[in-house]
């Protein structure tokens, strides 16, 4: 399976970066051009362990709903998200952040 790794250097306290990475509000602001919005689960604020958010967006002319759930969570700078294309599909992709500290 292909793996994509991205590294960013951000001049901010690690705790601030961690909270912004899991901010539903910040993600929504960055996706305004796609009309993406949180429609279920945690729809505002910070998402945490075991919580999920369902997004609705229009990409390539098709309205899609994607649900993400936090499956691992370490307040010291790591969390993993499992994306589910639709509730009835068994296939998922897991993405995790790099260590912040």
Backbone as numpy.savetxt, mean C-alpha at the origin, in Angstrom:
# Nx Ny Nz CAx CAy CAz Cx Cy Cz
9.79 -15.94 -10.49 8.95 -14.76 -10.49 9.83 -13.52 -10.49
9.55 -12.54 -11.33 10.34 -11.30 -11.36 10.26 -10.56 -10.03
11.33 -9.86 -9.71 11.38 -9.07 -8.48 11.87 -7.67 -8.82
11.17 -6.67 -8.33 11.54 -5.28 -8.55 11.96 -4.70 -7.20
13.12 -4.08 -7.16 13.61 -3.44 -5.94 13.88 -1.98 -6.23
13.34 -1.12 -5.39 13.56 0.32 -5.53 14.13 0.84 -4.21
15.13 1.70 -4.30 15.70 2.31 -3.11 15.64 3.83 -3.26
15.23 4.47 -2.20 15.11 5.93 -2.18 15.81 6.46 -0.95
16.54 7.55 -1.10 17.16 8.23 0.03 16.27 9.42 0.37
15.77 9.43 1.60 14.86 10.48 2.03 15.43 11.10 3.30
15.59 12.40 3.28 16.13 13.10 4.44 15.00 13.44 5.41
14.65 12.47 6.24 13.61 12.64 7.25 13.82 11.56 8.30
13.29 11.75 9.49 13.41 10.71 10.51 12.74 9.41 10.02
13.36 8.26 10.29 12.81 6.97 9.83 11.35 6.76 10.25
10.98 7.20 11.44 9.60 7.02 11.91 8.62 7.78 11.02
9.01 8.96 10.58 8.15 9.78 9.71 7.99 9.11 8.34
9.09 8.62 7.80 9.04 7.94 6.50 8.16 6.69 6.59
8.32 5.93 7.67 7.52 4.72 7.87 6.03 5.05 7.90
5.65 6.08 8.66 4.25 6.46 8.74 3.71 6.96 7.41
4.50 7.72 6.67 4.05 8.20 5.36 3.88 7.04 4.37
4.73 6.02 4.48 4.64 4.86 3.57 3.34 4.09 3.78
2.76 4.15 4.97 1.52 3.43 5.23 0.31 4.35 5.36
0.45 5.58 4.89 -0.64 6.55 4.95 -1.61 6.38 3.77
-2.83 6.07 4.08 -3.87 5.94 3.05 -4.12 7.30 2.40
-4.11 8.35 3.21 -4.37 9.70 2.69 -3.30 10.14 1.70
-2.03 9.90 2.03 -0.94 10.30 1.14 -0.99 9.52 -0.18
-1.27 8.22 -0.10 -1.38 7.43 -1.32 -2.51 7.97 -2.21
-3.64 8.27 -1.60 -4.77 8.80 -2.37 -4.42 10.12 -3.04
-3.70 10.99 -2.34 -3.30 12.28 -2.92 -2.40 12.08 -4.13
-1.54 11.08 -4.08 -0.62 10.82 -5.19 -1.28 10.15 -6.38
-2.49 9.66 -6.22 -3.17 8.94 -7.29 -4.42 9.66 -7.81
-4.52 10.95 -7.52 -5.68 11.73 -7.94 -5.90 11.64 -9.44
-4.82 11.64 -10.23 -4.97 11.63 -11.70 -5.68 10.38 -12.21
-5.68 9.31 -11.41 -6.37 8.07 -11.80 -7.74 7.96 -11.15
-8.12 8.95 -10.38 -9.40 8.89 -9.69 -9.41 7.81 -8.63
-8.22 7.42 -8.17 -8.13 6.34 -7.19 -8.64 6.82 -5.84
-9.43 5.96 -5.20 -9.95 6.31 -3.89 -10.14 5.05 -3.05
-9.99 5.22 -1.76 -10.20 4.11 -0.83 -11.70 3.96 -0.61
-12.22 2.76 -0.83 -13.67 2.56 -0.74 -14.09 1.60 0.37
-13.13 0.86 0.96 -13.49 -0.08 2.03 -12.28 -0.33 2.91
-12.53 -0.83 4.10 -11.46 -1.07 5.05 -11.00 0.25 5.66
-9.70 0.40 5.84 -9.13 1.64 6.36 -9.13 2.64 5.20
-9.97 3.64 5.27 -10.09 4.59 4.15 -9.44 5.94 4.44
-8.94 6.12 5.67 -8.24 7.36 6.04 -7.21 7.02 7.11
-6.17 7.83 7.18 -5.17 7.66 8.23 -4.13 6.60 7.91
-3.58 5.99 8.98 -2.50 5.02 8.84 -3.03 3.59 8.92
-2.59 2.76 8.00 -2.98 1.36 7.99 -1.98 0.58 8.85
-2.46 -0.43 9.56 -1.60 -1.20 10.45 -1.79 -2.71 10.28
-1.11 -3.47 11.11 -1.10 -4.93 11.04 -2.51 -5.51 10.99
-2.71 -6.41 10.01 -3.98 -7.10 9.86 -5.08 -6.28 9.22
-4.84 -5.01 8.97 -5.85 -4.16 8.37 -5.75 -4.21 6.85
-6.84 -3.83 6.21 -6.85 -3.81 4.74 -7.50 -2.54 4.24
-7.23 -2.26 2.97 -7.87 -1.14 2.28 -8.19 -1.62 0.87
-9.36 -1.28 0.39 -9.74 -1.58 -0.99 -9.75 -0.28 -1.76
-9.02 -0.28 -2.86 -8.91 0.90 -3.72 -9.72 0.68 -4.98
-10.32 1.74 -5.46 -10.99 1.72 -6.76 -10.31 2.77 -7.62
-9.94 2.37 -8.84 -9.26 3.30 -9.75 -9.57 2.91 -11.18
-9.34 3.86 -12.06 -9.52 3.61 -13.50 -8.16 3.64 -14.17
-7.74 2.49 -14.68 -6.47 2.37 -15.39 -6.74 1.74 -16.75
-6.15 2.31 -17.79 -6.32 1.81 -19.16 -7.79 1.71 -19.54
-8.61 2.66 -19.03 -10.02 2.70 -19.38 -10.88 1.69 -18.65
-10.31 0.96 -17.70 -11.03 -0.08 -16.97 -11.06 0.28 -15.49
-12.24 0.27 -14.90 -12.34 0.49 -13.46 -11.97 -0.80 -12.75
-11.04 -0.68 -11.81 -10.54 -1.86 -11.09 -10.66 -1.64 -9.60
-10.79 -2.74 -8.87 -10.76 -2.71 -7.41 -9.63 -3.63 -6.96
-8.76 -3.10 -6.12 -7.65 -3.88 -5.58 -7.66 -3.75 -4.07
-7.48 -4.86 -3.39 -7.44 -4.85 -1.93 -6.04 -5.18 -1.46
-5.53 -4.42 -0.50 -4.24 -4.72 0.09 -4.44 -4.94 1.58
-3.67 -5.88 2.13 -3.72 -6.20 3.56 -2.31 -6.22 4.11
-2.11 -5.62 5.27 -0.81 -5.65 5.93 -0.66 -7.04 6.56
0.36 -7.79 6.13 0.55 -9.17 6.61 1.73 -9.32 7.55
2.68 -8.40 7.53 3.73 -8.34 8.55 3.95 -6.87 8.88
4.34 -6.62 10.11 4.44 -5.23 10.56 5.46 -5.15 11.68
6.48 -4.35 11.49 7.51 -4.11 12.49 7.68 -2.61 12.60
7.31 -2.03 13.71 7.33 -0.58 13.90 8.71 0.02 13.66
9.74 -0.80 13.65 11.10 -0.31 13.43 11.45 -0.17 11.95
10.48 -0.25 11.08 10.72 0.10 9.69 10.44 -0.91 8.62
9.59 -1.90 8.89 9.32 -2.89 7.86 7.85 -3.29 7.91
7.23 -3.38 6.74 5.91 -3.97 6.66 5.75 -4.60 5.28
4.89 -5.59 5.18 4.63 -6.27 3.91 3.14 -6.16 3.61
2.85 -5.96 2.33 1.48 -5.83 1.86 1.19 -6.95 0.88
0.07 -7.61 1.06 -0.37 -8.61 0.09 -1.50 -7.98 -0.71
-1.31 -7.93 -2.03 -2.31 -7.33 -2.93 -3.16 -8.44 -3.51
-4.46 -8.25 -3.49 -5.40 -9.22 -4.04 -6.15 -8.54 -5.18
-5.98 -9.03 -6.40 -6.67 -8.40 -7.54 -8.19 -8.38 -7.37
-8.76 -9.41 -6.79 -10.20 -9.47 -6.54 -10.43 -10.48 -5.42
-11.49 -10.30 -4.64 -11.72 -11.21 -3.52 -11.84 -12.68 -3.92
-12.26 -12.96 -5.15 -12.46 -14.35 -5.57 -11.21 -15.00 -6.16
-10.14 -14.25 -6.36 -8.92 -14.81 -6.95 -7.97 -15.31 -5.87
-7.32 -16.41 -6.16 -6.38 -16.99 -5.18 -4.99 -16.38 -5.32
-4.66 -15.84 -6.49 -3.31 -15.32 -6.70 -3.11 -13.97 -6.03
-1.98 -13.81 -5.36 -1.64 -12.54 -4.72 -0.16 -12.27 -4.93
0.22 -11.04 -4.76 1.62 -10.62 -4.83 1.97 -9.98 -3.51
3.13 -10.32 -2.99 3.56 -9.73 -1.73 4.66 -8.72 -2.00
4.53 -7.55 -1.43 5.51 -6.47 -1.56 5.94 -6.06 -0.17
7.22 -5.81 0.02 7.63 -5.36 1.35 8.59 -4.19 1.21
8.58 -3.34 2.21 9.47 -2.19 2.23 10.84 -2.61 2.68
11.83 -1.83 2.36 13.19 -2.07 2.85 13.30 -1.59 4.27
14.28 -2.09 4.98 14.54 -1.63 6.34 14.88 -0.14 6.30
14.30 0.59 7.20 14.54 2.04 7.24 15.75 2.38 8.11
16.10 1.51 9.02 17.19 1.81 9.95 18.34 0.86 9.73
